[in-house]
Amino acid sequence: MKEFILDGNNFHDLEGFYAEIDKLLTKDLSWKTGHNLDAFNDLLRGGFGVHEYEEPIIIKWTNYEKSKKNLGNETVLTLLEIFLDCDNSGHSCKLELFN
């Protein structure tokens, strides 16, 4: 599985999180992705130049506690639900958290 490092030191708010996810999971797009929860879910599914559509991936979220503090518990819980595909939307993402 392809692995990606999401570093909590690289963002301080939700908009920064979306920008960082864009950097990790997209490449050579001629258009900009949306910066919202639905677009984030779509990026995890793949097909945006970095990993194939529905290809399983691993995200290693470093400096997670810092992100949790900056984004707030409610926002982080929502992001975790999307990472872990709690609504069975169709992506396969393994998430590892590191402080």
HELIX and SHEET records of a PDB file:
HELIX    1   1 GLY A    8  ASN A   10  5                                   3    
HELIX    2   2 LEU A   14  LEU A   25  1                                  12    
HELIX    3   3 LEU A   37  ARG A   45  1                                   9    
HELIX    4   4 TYR A   64  LEU A   71  1                                   8    
HELIX    5   5 ASN A   73  PHE A   83  1                                  11    
SHEET    1   A 3 LYS A   2  ASP A   7  0                                        
SHEET    2   A 3 ILE A  57  THR A  62  1                                        
SHEET    3   A 3 CYS A  93  LEU A  97  1                                        
END                                                                             
